[in-house]
């Protein structure tokens, strides 16, 4: 029960999803409209997924939940924020 690593991600990380098969951790940043992908073997953020689901850029997408497809090949992100 001790901190072993600190991994920097973006603003307001509040949801975490563990993908055991691919050794990835997904962290949503509600106030940054993004999801960080962390390699759990190296304990480093390896990618940031910016959420812009509309034809024009908007802020306030507010990702609220994360889920993986049963085969682990798709990441689903529920968003509770703005509409275009």
Backbone as ProteinMPNN parsed JSONL, in Angstrom:
{"seq_chain_A": "XXXXXXXXXXXXXXXXXXXXXXXXXXXXXXXXXXXXXXXXXXXXXXXXXXXXXXXXXXXXXXXXXXXXXXXXXXXXXXXXXXXX", "coords_chain_A": {"N_chain_A": [[0.812, -1.187, 0.0], [1.811, 1.305, -0.924], [2.963, 4.163, -2.718], [4.402, 3.6, -5.833], [5.037, 4.562, -8.335], [4.777, 7.603, -10.198], [2.799, 8.971, -12.639], [2.525, 11.299, -15.098], [-0.325, 12.853, -16.404], [-2.96, 14.517, -18.234], [-5.153, 17.321, -17.371], [-7.357, 16.89, -14.617], [-7.679, 13.949, -14.065], [-9.877, 11.31, -13.729], [-11.12, 8.837, -14.158], [-10.287, 5.433, -14.55], [-9.217, 2.762, -16.578], [-8.298, -0.567, -16.835], [-6.551, -2.5, -19.084], [-5.823, -5.527, -19.214], [-4.94, -7.561, -20.988], [-3.536, -6.189, -23.028], [-1.766, -4.764, -21.585], [-2.243, -2.081, -20.894], [-3.269, 1.069, -19.546], [-5.995, 3.141, -19.33], [-6.767, 6.512, -18.938], [-9.068, 8.911, -18.194], [-9.398, 12.383, -18.873], [-11.376, 14.59, -17.692], [-11.715, 17.433, -17.775], [-10.134, 18.135, -19.877], [-10.894, 16.982, -22.155], [-9.889, 14.508, -23.158], [-8.16, 11.307, -23.371], [-5.687, 9.537, -21.743], [-3.229, 7.15, -22.636], [-1.564, 4.637, -21.056], [1.369, 2.77, -20.831], [1.64, -0.043, -19.04], [3.831, -1.576, -18.473], [6.109, -0.022, -18.746], [5.376, 2.149, -17.317], [4.687, 4.663, -18.399], [3.1, 7.406, -20.037], [1.927, 6.901, -23.219], [0.401, 7.839, -25.25], [-2.002, 10.313, -26.16], [-5.39, 10.622, -26.496], [-7.31, 12.769, -28.184], [-10.494, 14.124, -27.862], [-12.776, 14.848, -30.207], [-15.567, 14.665, -31.471], [-17.204, 15.9, -33.346], [-17.945, 17.75, -36.403], [-16.867, 20.271, -36.233], [-14.532, 21.906, -34.074], [-15.123, 21.727, -30.637], [-15.368, 22.594, -27.178], [-15.606, 21.064, -23.916], [-16.454, 18.414, -24.081], [-16.335, 16.428, -22.182], [-15.523, 13.597, -21.17], [-16.901, 10.775, -19.552], [-17.003, 8.058, -18.873], [-15.318, 4.892, -19.372], [-14.856, 2.019, -21.438], [-14.027, -1.259, -22.624], [-14.301, -3.175, -25.64], [-15.504, -6.605, -25.823], [-13.475, -8.166, -27.045], [-11.303, -6.584, -26.62], [-10.299, -4.815, -28.485], [-11.44, -2.365, -29.093], [-11.928, 0.838, -27.74], [-14.35, 2.336, -25.827], [-15.821, 5.452, -25.204], [-17.75, 7.253, -23.121], [-19.393, 10.318, -23.303], [-20.376, 13.255, -21.65], [-20.804, 15.901, -22.233], [-20.786, 18.878, -24.199], [-22.796, 19.548, -27.14], [-22.774, 19.857, -30.708]], "CA_chain_A": [[0.0, 0.0, 0.0], [2.681, 2.471, -1.032], [3.14, 4.687, -4.071], [5.625, 3.097, -6.464], [5.313, 5.364, -9.522], [3.911, 8.728, -10.498], [2.726, 9.109, -14.088], [1.848, 12.548, -15.437], [-1.337, 12.884, -17.461], [-3.5, 15.87, -18.36], [-5.986, 17.92, -16.338], [-8.512, 16.254, -13.986], [-7.826, 12.514, -14.315], [-10.868, 10.825, -12.762], [-11.563, 7.467, -14.418], [-9.184, 4.579, -14.978], [-9.611, 1.462, -17.119], [-7.139, -1.456, -16.981], [-6.616, -3.471, -20.183], [-4.813, -6.498, -18.809], [-4.407, -8.292, -22.144], [-2.603, -5.35, -23.784], [-0.915, -4.065, -20.614], [-2.488, -0.645, -21.04], [-4.174, 1.726, -18.62], [-6.615, 4.308, -19.948], [-7.141, 7.495, -17.926], [-9.798, 10.021, -18.824], [-9.221, 13.731, -18.336], [-12.687, 15.201, -17.918], [-11.63, 18.856, -18.112], [-9.209, 18.339, -20.992], [-11.491, 16.315, -23.319], [-8.911, 13.568, -23.692], [-7.877, 10.076, -22.648], [-4.282, 9.153, -21.817], [-2.948, 5.724, -22.708], [-0.343, 4.38, -20.302], [1.972, 1.442, -20.944], [1.834, -0.446, -17.648], [5.141, -2.212, -18.296], [7.126, 1.028, -18.612], [4.8, 3.203, -16.474], [4.773, 5.939, -19.123], [2.013, 7.762, -20.943], [2.444, 6.7, -24.574], [-0.473, 8.469, -26.235], [-3.167, 11.056, -25.685], [-6.488, 10.612, -27.464], [-8.105, 13.998, -28.102], [-11.885, 13.847, -28.221], [-13.463, 15.839, -31.034], [-16.458, 13.832, -32.273], [-18.054, 16.682, -34.236], [-17.304, 18.319, -37.594], [-16.125, 21.46, -35.834], [-13.954, 21.782, -32.739], [-15.878, 22.26, -29.503], [-14.821, 22.208, -25.879], [-16.624, 20.582, -22.99], [-16.913, 17.074, -24.458], [-16.475, 15.832, -20.856], [-15.592, 12.138, -21.098], [-17.393, 10.389, -18.232], [-16.795, 6.635, -18.576], [-14.506, 4.146, -20.324], [-15.116, 0.577, -21.506], [-13.418, -1.967, -23.746], [-15.095, -4.215, -26.279], [-15.148, -7.92, -25.277], [-12.205, -8.653, -27.587], [-10.258, -5.658, -26.206], [-9.757, -4.064, -29.619], [-12.068, -1.044, -29.215], [-12.155, 1.602, -26.531], [-15.556, 3.137, -25.887], [-15.74, 6.591, -24.296], [-19.028, 7.956, -22.964], [-19.156, 11.737, -23.08], [-21.571, 13.891, -21.129], [-20.697, 17.346, -22.385], [-21.362, 19.705, -25.269], [-23.25, 19.101, -28.449], [-22.365, 20.887, -31.683]], "C_chain_A": [[0.86, 1.256, 0.0], [2.78, 2.889, -2.494], [4.46, 4.161, -4.629], [6.023, 3.909, -7.684], [4.338, 6.537, -9.576], [3.974, 8.937, -12.003], [1.923, 10.363, -14.405], [0.885, 12.35, -16.593], [-1.905, 14.301, -17.468], [-4.45, 16.216, -17.213], [-7.172, 17.047, -15.911], [-8.685, 14.776, -14.35], [-8.755, 11.895, -13.285], [-11.404, 9.429, -13.04], [-10.388, 6.68, -14.974], [-9.748, 3.25, -15.457], [-8.356, 0.64, -17.368], [-7.423, -2.449, -18.097], [-5.5, -4.486, -19.942], [-4.153, -7.185, -19.992], [-3.341, -7.499, -22.9], [-1.656, -4.557, -22.885], [-1.005, -2.548, -20.758], [-3.43, -0.184, -19.928], [-4.691, 2.97, -19.329], [-7.109, 5.225, -18.829], [-7.859, 8.64, -18.624], [-9.493, 11.313, -18.102], [-10.483, 14.513, -18.65], [-12.59, 16.649, -18.373], [-10.682, 19.145, -19.261], [-9.721, 17.654, -22.257], [-10.517, 15.349, -23.983], [-8.826, 12.316, -22.819], [-6.395, 9.769, -22.842], [-4.176, 7.635, -21.854], [-1.59, 5.507, -22.045], [0.099, 2.942, -20.538], [2.307, 0.996, -19.527], [3.153, -1.179, -17.42], [6.245, -1.179, -18.1], [6.671, 2.162, -17.694], [4.974, 4.585, -17.088], [3.523, 6.15, -19.95], [2.564, 7.687, -22.36], [1.595, 7.378, -25.638], [-1.554, 9.26, -25.512], [-4.191, 11.071, -26.8], [-7.318, 11.868, -27.228], [-9.515, 13.694, -28.603], [-12.497, 15.031, -28.943], [-14.399, 15.08, -31.966], [-17.312, 14.581, -33.301], [-17.255, 17.231, -35.417], [-16.502, 19.574, -37.278], [-15.631, 21.267, -34.403], [-14.849, 22.444, -31.694], [-15.171, 21.83, -28.22], [-15.957, 21.717, -24.998], [-17.2, 19.237, -23.369], [-17.146, 16.236, -23.194], [-16.606, 14.31, -20.868], [-15.957, 11.71, -19.681], [-17.141, 8.931, -17.877], [-16.013, 5.978, -19.703], [-14.888, 2.676, -20.274], [-14.39, 0.009, -22.717], [-14.408, -2.955, -24.33], [-14.659, -5.569, -25.717], [-13.823, -8.466, -25.798], [-11.035, -7.719, -27.257], [-9.693, -4.794, -27.308], [-10.365, -2.681, -29.811], [-12.249, -0.444, -27.833], [-13.403, 2.452, -26.738], [-15.454, 4.225, -24.821], [-17.1, 7.276, -24.273], [-18.725, 9.398, -22.619], [-20.459, 12.4, -22.641], [-21.62, 15.387, -21.324], [-21.431, 17.914, -23.569], [-21.87, 18.932, -26.472], [-22.897, 20.2, -29.438], [-23.424, 21.954, -31.891]], "O_chain_A": [[0.665, 2.157, 0.817], [2.688, 2.055, -3.395], [5.503, 4.263, -3.983], [7.199, 3.953, -8.044], [3.222, 6.462, -9.064], [5.055, 9.064, -12.578], [0.76, 10.469, -14.016], [1.227, 11.763, -17.62], [-1.386, 15.184, -16.785], [-4.535, 15.496, -16.219], [-7.902, 16.53, -16.756], [-9.724, 14.391, -14.887], [-8.464, 11.941, -12.089], [-12.106, 8.883, -12.188], [-9.597, 7.193, -15.766], [-10.639, 2.678, -14.829], [-7.441, 1.105, -18.047], [-8.427, -3.16, -18.059], [-4.376, -4.315, -20.412], [-2.936, -7.372, -20.0], [-2.353, -8.07, -23.361], [-0.841, -3.772, -23.37], [0.0, -1.838, -20.746], [-4.267, -0.944, -19.441], [-3.911, 3.758, -19.864], [-7.779, 4.781, -17.897], [-7.316, 9.26, -19.538], [-9.347, 11.341, -16.88], [-10.636, 15.038, -19.753], [-13.319, 17.054, -19.279], [-10.453, 20.31, -19.584], [-9.081, 17.723, -23.306], [-10.339, 15.363, -25.201], [-9.341, 12.271, -21.701], [-5.905, 9.743, -23.971], [-4.935, 6.929, -21.191], [-0.595, 6.121, -22.429], [-0.705, 2.014, -20.454], [3.167, 1.592, -18.879], [3.548, -1.381, -16.272], [7.208, -1.427, -17.374], [7.465, 3.029, -17.331], [5.352, 5.544, -16.414], [2.954, 5.205, -20.495], [3.562, 8.337, -22.671], [2.009, 7.484, -26.792], [-1.963, 8.918, -24.402], [-3.894, 11.485, -27.921], [-7.957, 12.008, -26.185], [-9.689, 13.075, -29.652], [-12.708, 16.091, -28.353], [-14.066, 14.869, -33.133], [-18.064, 13.955, -34.048], [-16.026, 17.176, -35.42], [-15.554, 19.899, -37.992], [-16.248, 20.546, -33.618], [-15.274, 23.587, -31.861], [-14.464, 20.823, -28.195], [-17.13, 21.932, -25.304], [-18.34, 18.941, -23.01], [-18.067, 15.42, -23.156], [-17.687, 13.784, -20.604], [-15.392, 12.22, -18.713], [-17.072, 8.594, -16.696], [-16.036, 6.442, -20.844], [-15.206, 2.144, -19.21], [-14.167, 0.705, -23.708], [-15.248, -3.506, -23.619], [-13.555, -5.68, -25.184], [-13.116, -9.16, -25.067], [-9.89, -8.033, -27.582], [-8.698, -4.101, -27.093], [-9.858, -1.897, -30.614], [-12.663, -1.116, -26.888], [-13.499, 3.199, -27.712], [-15.056, 3.962, -23.687], [-17.548, 7.815, -25.285], [-17.9, 9.676, -21.749], [-21.52, 12.13, -23.204], [-22.39, 16.076, -20.656], [-22.539, 17.497, -23.903], [-21.428, 17.822, -26.766], [-22.738, 21.356, -29.047], [-23.222, 22.879, -32.677]]}, "name": "protein", "num_of_chains": 1, "seq": "XXXXXXXXXXXXXXXXXXXXXXXXXXXXXXXXXXXXXXXXXXXXXXXXXXXXXXXXXXXXXXXXXXXXXXXXXXXXXXXXXXXX"}
